[in-house]
Amino acid sequence: MSKKTLKVTLVKSPVGTRGTHRATVLGLGLKKINQVRELEDTPAVRGMINKVSYLVRVQ
């Protein structure tokens, strides 16, 4: 059984946002604009994406 994944792209800079949101973006492994990470689809990852949904795009 293959694990489901999500492709997350950082589309907006976290500069000027709350510190917790910057930490969440780093927790997702995103450091540069347009950087893409493929992450496992878990409730924890979904919660992190939901928290910074205005900074990232999910495919």
N, CA, C and O atoms as CSV, one atom per row, in Angstrom:
chain,resi,resn,atom,element,x,y,z
A,1,MET,N,N,0.842,-1.177,0.000
A,1,MET,CA,C,0.000,0.000,0.000
A,1,MET,C,C,0.890,1.243,0.000
A,1,MET,O,O,1.735,1.405,0.880
A,2,SER,N,N,0.700,2.117,-0.984
A,2,SER,CA,C,1.529,3.315,-1.072
A,2,SER,C,C,0.965,4.415,-0.172
A,2,SER,O,O,-0.247,4.531,0.011
A,3,LYS,N,N,1.865,5.209,0.378
A,3,LYS,CA,C,1.448,6.305,1.243
A,3,LYS,C,C,1.040,7.496,0.385
A,3,LYS,O,O,1.670,7.783,-0.633
A,4,LYS,N,N,-0.006,8.179,0.799
A,4,LYS,CA,C,-0.462,9.349,0.069
A,4,LYS,C,C,0.415,10.537,0.441
A,4,LYS,O,O,0.828,10.689,1.590
A,5,THR,N,N,0.689,11.375,-0.554
A,5,THR,CA,C,1.532,12.540,-0.318
A,5,THR,C,C,0.849,13.797,-0.840
A,5,THR,O,O,-0.064,13.741,-1.664
A,6,LEU,N,N,1.321,14.926,-0.337
A,6,LEU,CA,C,0.861,16.239,-0.767
A,6,LEU,C,C,2.066,17.038,-1.235
A,6,LEU,O,O,3.127,16.986,-0.612
A,7,LYS,N,N,1.912,17.776,-2.327
A,7,LYS,CA,C,2.966,18.675,-2.780
A,7,LYS,C,C,2.624,20.063,-2.276
A,7,LYS,O,O,1.579,20.616,-2.621
A,8,VAL,N,N,3.500,20.625,-1.462
A,8,VAL,CA,C,3.272,21.936,-0.859
A,8,VAL,C,C,4.300,22.909,-1.416
A,8,VAL,O,O,5.497,22.623,-1.415
A,9,THR,N,N,3.830,24.069,-1.895
A,9,THR,CA,C,4.694,25.091,-2.470
A,9,THR,C,C,4.554,26.374,-1.663
A,9,THR,O,O,3.440,26.803,-1.364
A,10,LEU,N,N,5.674,26.986,-1.312
A,10,LEU,CA,C,5.649,28.286,-0.640
A,10,LEU,C,C,5.477,29.362,-1.700
A,10,LEU,O,O,6.340,29.513,-2.564
A,11,VAL,N,N,4.375,30.117,-1.652
A,11,VAL,CA,C,4.085,31.099,-2.690
A,11,VAL,C,C,4.181,32.539,-2.189
A,11,VAL,O,O,4.196,33.472,-2.992
A,12,LYS,N,N,4.247,32.726,-0.884
A,12,LYS,CA,C,4.335,34.064,-0.319
A,12,LYS,C,C,5.342,34.050,0.825
A,12,LYS,O,O,5.447,33.067,1.558
A,13,SER,N,N,6.072,35.134,0.970
A,13,SER,CA,C,7.105,35.211,1.999
A,13,SER,C,C,6.489,35.255,3.397
A,13,SER,O,O,5.498,35.951,3.617
A,14,PRO,N,N,7.067,34.518,4.334
A,14,PRO,CA,C,6.575,34.571,5.712
A,14,PRO,C,C,7.102,35.771,6.505
A,14,PRO,O,O,6.765,35.933,7.678
A,15,VAL,N,N,7.925,36.610,5.873
A,15,VAL,CA,C,8.444,37.801,6.546
A,15,VAL,C,C,7.267,38.727,6.868
A,15,VAL,O,O,6.434,39.005,6.005
A,16,GLY,N,N,7.208,39.193,8.095
A,16,GLY,CA,C,6.136,40.084,8.513
A,16,GLY,C,C,4.926,39.357,9.065
A,16,GLY,O,O,3.944,39.996,9.442
A,17,THR,N,N,4.975,38.020,9.120
A,17,THR,CA,C,3.873,37.251,9.692
A,17,THR,C,C,4.205,36.911,11.145
A,17,THR,O,O,5.291,37.227,11.629
A,18,ARG,N,N,3.277,36.275,11.824
A,18,ARG,CA,C,3.508,35.877,13.217
A,18,ARG,C,C,4.659,34.888,13.311
A,18,ARG,O,O,4.915,34.120,12.384
A,19,GLY,N,N,5.333,34.917,14.421
A,19,GLY,CA,C,6.451,34.006,14.639
A,19,GLY,C,C,6.050,32.550,14.570
A,19,GLY,O,O,6.806,31.715,14.073
A,20,THR,N,N,4.857,32.239,15.068
A,20,THR,CA,C,4.399,30.848,15.031
A,20,THR,C,C,4.150,30.397,13.593
A,20,THR,O,O,4.348,29.226,13.267
A,21,HIS,N,N,3.720,31.315,12.738
A,21,HIS,CA,C,3.485,30.967,11.336
A,21,HIS,C,C,4.811,30.765,10.608
A,21,HIS,O,O,4.926,29.875,9.766
A,22,ARG,N,N,5.814,31.587,10.928
A,22,ARG,CA,C,7.146,31.390,10.335
A,22,ARG,C,C,7.711,30.037,10.757
A,22,ARG,O,O,8.309,29.330,9.946
A,23,ALA,N,N,7.524,29.685,12.011
A,23,ALA,CA,C,8.016,28.402,12.518
A,23,ALA,C,C,7.284,27.237,11.848
A,23,ALA,O,O,7.888,26.198,11.585
A,24,THR,N,N,5.998,27.403,11.574
A,24,THR,CA,C,5.228,26.355,10.906
A,24,THR,C,C,5.726,26.143,9.480
A,24,THR,O,O,5.837,25.006,9.022
A,25,VAL,N,N,6.028,27.243,8.774
A,25,VAL,CA,C,6.557,27.135,7.411
A,25,VAL,C,C,7.888,26.386,7.433
A,25,VAL,O,O,8.131,25.528,6.584
A,26,LEU,N,N,8.738,26.700,8.386
A,26,LEU,CA,C,10.010,25.985,8.512
A,26,LEU,C,C,9.775,24.520,8.876
A,26,LEU,O,O,10.492,23.636,8.408
A,27,GLY,N,N,8.782,24.273,9.700
A,27,GLY,CA,C,8.438,22.904,10.079
A,27,GLY,C,C,7.984,22.071,8.898
A,27,GLY,O,O,8.172,20.854,8.877
A,28,LEU,N,N,7.388,22.724,7.919
A,28,LEU,CA,C,6.992,22.041,6.688
A,28,LEU,C,C,8.189,21.818,5.768
A,28,LEU,O,O,8.082,21.117,4.761
A,29,GLY,N,N,9.329,22.416,6.115
A,29,GLY,CA,C,10.539,22.235,5.314
A,29,GLY,C,C,10.672,23.227,4.184
A,29,GLY,O,O,11.417,22.991,3.233
A,30,LEU,N,N,9.954,24.342,4.276
A,30,LEU,CA,C,9.986,25.346,3.215
A,30,LEU,C,C,10.827,26.539,3.649
A,30,LEU,O,O,10.587,27.121,4.708
A,31,LYS,N,N,11.814,26.905,2.830
A,31,LYS,CA,C,12.696,28.016,3.164
A,31,LYS,C,C,12.687,29.126,2.121
A,31,LYS,O,O,12.884,30.295,2.453
A,32,LYS,N,N,12.458,28.762,0.855
A,32,LYS,CA,C,12.514,29.745,-0.222
A,32,LYS,C,C,11.194,29.780,-0.983
A,32,LYS,O,O,10.473,28.784,-1.048
A,33,ILE,N,N,10.893,30.934,-1.554
A,33,ILE,CA,C,9.695,31.084,-2.376
A,33,ILE,C,C,9.777,30.103,-3.549
A,33,ILE,O,O,10.850,29.898,-4.117
A,34,ASN,N,N,8.661,29.511,-3.902
A,34,ASN,CA,C,8.524,28.529,-4.990
A,34,ASN,C,C,9.201,27.195,-4.697
A,34,ASN,O,O,9.285,26.346,-5.584
A,35,GLN,N,N,9.679,26.992,-3.490
A,35,GLN,CA,C,10.235,25.694,-3.112
A,35,GLN,C,C,9.076,24.716,-2.926
A,35,GLN,O,O,8.046,25.064,-2.348
A,36,VAL,N,N,9.255,23.501,-3.416
A,36,VAL,CA,C,8.210,22.484,-3.336
A,36,VAL,C,C,8.702,21.340,-2.457
A,36,VAL,O,O,9.838,20.885,-2.592
A,37,ARG,N,N,7.842,20.884,-1.562
A,37,ARG,CA,C,8.138,19.716,-0.724
A,37,ARG,C,C,7.017,18.719,-0.893
A,37,ARG,O,O,5.848,19.095,-0.977
A,38,GLU,N,N,7.369,17.455,-0.944
A,38,GLU,CA,C,6.372,16.396,-0.999
A,38,GLU,C,C,6.301,15.790,0.395
A,38,GLU,O,O,7.259,15.179,0.871
A,39,LEU,N,N,5.154,15.967,1.042
A,39,LEU,CA,C,4.981,15.554,2.430
A,39,LEU,C,C,3.914,14.477,2.535
A,39,LEU,O,O,2.983,14.424,1.731
A,40,GLU,N,N,4.063,13.625,3.532
A,40,GLU,CA,C,3.081,12.570,3.789
A,40,GLU,C,C,1.771,13.204,4.253
A,40,GLU,O,O,1.776,14.162,5.026
A,41,ASP,N,N,0.672,12.673,3.787
A,41,ASP,CA,C,-0.655,13.198,4.116
A,41,ASP,C,C,-1.095,12.668,5.477
A,41,ASP,O,O,-1.685,11.592,5.577
A,42,THR,N,N,-0.798,13.444,6.530
A,42,THR,CA,C,-1.193,13.081,7.888
A,42,THR,C,C,-2.007,14.224,8.489
A,42,THR,O,O,-1.940,15.349,7.995
A,43,PRO,N,N,-2.767,13.958,9.535
A,43,PRO,CA,C,-3.530,15.039,10.181
A,43,PRO,C,C,-2.636,16.177,10.679
A,43,PRO,O,O,-3.036,17.340,10.631
A,44,ALA,N,N,-1.428,15.853,11.157
A,44,ALA,CA,C,-0.523,16.893,11.657
A,44,ALA,C,C,-0.083,17.819,10.532
A,44,ALA,O,O,-0.074,19.040,10.690
A,45,VAL,N,N,0.280,17.235,9.398
A,45,VAL,CA,C,0.707,18.036,8.246
A,45,VAL,C,C,-0.465,18.861,7.722
A,45,VAL,O,O,-0.293,20.028,7.371
A,46,ARG,N,N,-1.634,18.271,7.669
A,46,ARG,CA,C,-2.826,19.020,7.215
A,46,ARG,C,C,-3.114,20.207,8.125
A,46,ARG,O,O,-3.493,21.277,7.647
A,47,GLY,N,N,-2.937,20.028,9.432
A,47,GLY,CA,C,-3.147,21.130,10.367
A,47,GLY,C,C,-2.144,22.246,10.161
A,47,GLY,O,O,-2.494,23.423,10.245
A,48,MET,N,N,-0.891,21.881,9.891
A,48,MET,CA,C,0.139,22.891,9.634
A,48,MET,C,C,-0.173,23.658,8.353
A,48,MET,O,O,-0.022,24.879,8.304
A,49,ILE,N,N,-0.608,22.941,7.316
A,49,ILE,CA,C,-0.957,23.593,6.049
A,49,ILE,C,C,-2.148,24.518,6.246
A,49,ILE,O,O,-2.179,25.618,5.695
A,50,ASN,N,N,-3.117,24.084,7.021
A,50,ASN,CA,C,-4.297,24.907,7.284
A,50,ASN,C,C,-3.919,26.195,8.013
A,50,ASN,O,O,-4.499,27.250,7.755
A,51,LYS,N,N,-2.960,26.112,8.909
A,51,LYS,CA,C,-2.537,27.277,9.692
A,51,LYS,C,C,-1.893,28.347,8.815
A,51,LYS,O,O,-2.088,29.539,9.051
A,52,VAL,N,N,-1.129,27.930,7.806
A,52,VAL,CA,C,-0.430,28.895,6.944
A,52,VAL,C,C,-0.948,28.810,5.501
A,52,VAL,O,O,-0.186,28.970,4.548
A,53,SER,N,N,-2.238,28.560,5.359
A,53,SER,CA,C,-2.837,28.365,4.033
A,53,SER,C,C,-2.686,29.593,3.131
A,53,SER,O,O,-2.699,29.462,1.907
A,54,TYR,N,N,-2.545,30.781,3.720
A,54,TYR,CA,C,-2.392,32.000,2.933
A,54,TYR,C,C,-0.969,32.186,2.395
A,54,TYR,O,O,-0.717,33.100,1.610
A,55,LEU,N,N,-0.044,31.323,2.815
A,55,LEU,CA,C,1.346,31.397,2.352
A,55,LEU,C,C,1.709,30.258,1.407
A,55,LEU,O,O,2.712,30.356,0.700
A,56,VAL,N,N,0.932,29.188,1.372
A,56,VAL,CA,C,1.309,27.992,0.607
A,56,VAL,C,C,0.212,27.606,-0.385
A,56,VAL,O,O,-0.939,28.026,-0.266
A,57,ARG,N,N,0.605,26.797,-1.362
A,57,ARG,CA,C,-0.331,26.194,-2.311
A,57,ARG,C,C,-0.129,24.692,-2.241
A,57,ARG,O,O,1.004,24.217,-2.170
A,58,VAL,N,N,-1.229,23.937,-2.261
A,58,VAL,CA,C,-1.164,22.485,-2.136
A,58,VAL,C,C,-1.687,21.859,-3.420
A,58,VAL,O,O,-2.707,22.290,-3.958
A,59,GLN,N,N,-0.984,20.838,-3.909
A,59,GLN,CA,C,-1.417,20.101,-5.106
A,59,GLN,C,C,-1.705,18.672,-4.714
A,59,GLN,O,O,-2.085,17.865,-5.562
